[in-house]
Amino acid sequence: MDQRLFIVDAFSHSEFAGNPAAVVILPEWPKEEWMQNVAKENNLSETAFVVKEGAEYRIRWFTPQVEVDLCGHATLAASYVLKNHYQESRLKFQFLSKSGNLPISIKEELIYMNFPIYPNFNKNTSIDPKTIVSILGKEPEEIWEGKDTIFLYKSKQDIEILNPDFHKLKELPTNRGYIALWINHAQSSSDDYEFRFFGPGLGIPEDPATGSAHCSLAPFVSERLKKDIFKSYQKSNRGAEFFIELQNERVSIGGSAVLYLQGTIKKPI
């Protein structure tokens, strides 16, 4: 029997926006090589594989190149698929993952994911911000290092005009990815912060919508704006909206999702 596959646009309420993720719900775990090949064939930033274990679900995420420890948009997509296509009627359930238990809450049309935070950042002193001009196209105000490397900019126009050289960017040190960030200190718009996410080392040159980025961004922005509830926007070519709440050592990441495609793939042997 063939295996169902879904592609869902996550962190968007309409098709062709947010971030498309593939989702495969399986009765049992196949070989890792098969999952990596499916992710490579899908050629999306992530493919999520889910197997039910007892009352909950275990989830794994693969880029076209590697398995990753955490992915926001593919978790949102998997939640959407379980709710709408696999008769998951609970408003609260959880995923088991390499990053621990990830509680899910469904409230009307929004799905909220509860993720761990990455709060520890140090100001980078080894990279001269002026050297970033040849890599991103604009010098940042500051560079911070944590789980992700953050390039902090003065305005949202600054991050809009960035034109990364991904080969050069990949050479810069990071523990995961690179975030270009603008924080709205003046509260001049409805968004508290806007950002772009680059992951060339993960096989994702620029990610359209990155839920897990808020594991870094929520504590980083909270310290600077002195607030815990945010609305944010990812400045990709597709755009993505997030509803964020910092909750002690966790972050609630909310968003919408819409089905783009469903089909079948050859069942693993």
MOCORNOR-V485005 format. One record per residue. N is the residue number from 0. OMEGA is omega in radians with two decimals (* if undefined). NEAR is the number of other ideal C-beta (glycine too) atoms within 8 Angstrom. Layout:
n	omega	near
N	OMEGA	NEAR
N	OMEGA	NEAR
This chain:
n	omega	near
0	-3.14	3
1	-3.11	7
2	-3.14	11
3	3.07	10
4	-3.13	11
5	2.94	13
6	-3.03	14
7	3.01	15
8	-3.03	15
9	-3.08	19
10	3.06	16
11	3.06	18
12	3.11	5
13	3.12	7
14	3.05	7
15	3.02	6
16	-3.08	9
17	-3.07	18
18	3.11	16
19	3.06	12
20	3.03	18
21	-3.13	16
22	3.08	15
23	3.08	14
24	-3.00	10
25	3.07	10
26	3.11	3
27	-3.06	5
28	3.03	5
29	3.08	8
30	-3.14	6
31	-3.14	7
32	3.13	6
33	3.14	9
34	3.12	14
35	3.12	11
36	3.09	8
37	3.13	13
38	3.11	14
39	3.14	9
40	3.10	6
41	3.11	10
42	2.98	5
43	-3.09	11
44	3.03	11
45	2.91	14
46	3.13	15
47	3.05	16
48	-3.02	12
49	3.04	14
50	3.11	11
51	3.09	7
52	-3.06	7
53	-3.13	4
54	-3.05	3
55	-3.05	10
56	2.98	13
57	-3.07	11
58	3.04	13
59	-3.06	10
60	3.12	14
61	2.89	14
62	3.05	14
63	-3.08	9
64	-2.99	6
65	2.93	8
66	-3.13	9
67	-3.06	10
68	-3.07	5
69	3.08	12
70	-3.09	12
71	-3.00	17
72	3.11	18
73	3.03	15
74	3.06	16
75	3.12	18
76	3.13	16
77	3.09	16
78	3.12	13
79	-3.12	13
80	3.13	13
81	-3.11	13
82	-2.98	10
83	-3.05	7
84	-3.13	8
85	3.01	8
86	3.01	3
87	-3.02	7
88	-3.13	3
89	3.06	5
90	3.08	5
91	3.01	8
92	-3.13	11
93	3.01	10
94	2.98	14
95	-3.03	10
96	3.06	12
97	3.09	5
98	3.12	8
99	-3.14	5
100	-3.10	7
101	-3.14	14
102	3.13	9
103	3.06	14
104	3.13	10
105	-3.12	11
106	-3.07	7
107	-3.07	4
108	-3.12	4
109	3.04	10
110	-3.13	14
111	3.10	12
112	3.14	15
113	-3.01	12
114	3.01	15
115	3.08	10
116	3.03	12
117	-2.94	10
118	-2.97	7
119	3.12	6
120	3.03	10
121	3.11	7
122	-3.12	8
123	3.11	10
124	-3.08	4
125	-3.13	4
126	3.05	9
127	-3.13	4
128	-3.13	10
129	3.14	6
130	-3.12	8
131	3.13	13
132	-3.11	9
133	-3.10	6
134	-3.12	11
135	-3.13	13
136	-3.12	8
137	3.12	10
138	3.07	6
139	3.04	12
140	-3.08	6
141	3.04	9
142	-3.12	13
143	-3.11	12
144	3.03	12
145	3.02	14
146	3.00	8
147	3.04	14
148	-3.07	15
149	2.99	15
150	-3.05	13
151	-3.10	11
152	-3.05	12
153	-3.03	5
154	3.09	7
155	3.06	9
156	3.11	6
157	-3.10	12
158	3.09	15
159	-3.02	7
160	-3.12	8
161	3.13	11
162	-2.96	6
163	2.88	11
164	-2.97	9
165	3.08	9
166	3.11	7
167	-3.12	9
168	-3.12	13
169	-3.13	8
170	3.13	5
171	-3.12	10
172	3.01	5
173	3.07	10
174	3.11	7
175	-3.09	7
176	-3.10	15
177	-3.13	13
178	2.96	15
179	-2.92	14
180	2.92	15
181	3.10	14
182	-3.07	10
183	3.14	12
184	-3.09	6
185	-3.08	4
186	-3.08	6
187	3.08	4
188	-3.09	5
189	-3.12	3
190	3.13	9
191	3.04	11
192	3.08	12
193	-3.03	12
194	2.95	14
195	-3.10	11
196	3.13	14
197	3.13	15
198	-3.09	15
199	3.12	11
200	3.11	7
201	-3.06	11
202	-3.12	9
203	-3.11	11
204	3.00	7
205	-3.10	10
206	-3.13	12
207	-3.13	13
208	-2.97	16
209	-3.13	12
210	-3.08	17
211	3.08	9
212	-3.11	14
213	2.99	14
214	3.03	13
215	-2.98	15
216	-3.09	15
217	3.11	13
218	-3.13	12
219	-3.12	13
220	-3.14	13
221	3.14	12
222	-3.07	7
223	3.13	8
224	3.13	10
225	3.06	5
226	-3.03	7
227	-3.12	7
228	-3.03	6
229	2.83	16
230	-3.09	10
231	-3.08	14
232	3.10	10
233	-3.03	16
234	3.06	10
235	3.12	13
236	3.07	4
237	3.13	11
238	3.13	12
239	-3.12	18
240	-3.11	12
241	3.04	15
242	-2.89	11
243	2.98	15
244	3.07	10
245	-3.07	12
246	-3.11	9
247	-3.09	4
248	-3.13	6
249	3.06	9
250	3.06	15
251	-3.07	11
252	-3.07	15
253	3.09	12
254	3.10	18
255	3.08	11
256	3.14	15
257	3.13	11
258	3.05	11
259	-3.00	9
260	2.91	6
261	-3.11	8
262	-3.13	6
263	3.02	6
264	-3.14	9
265	-3.12	5
266	3.13	7
267	3.13	7
268	*	2
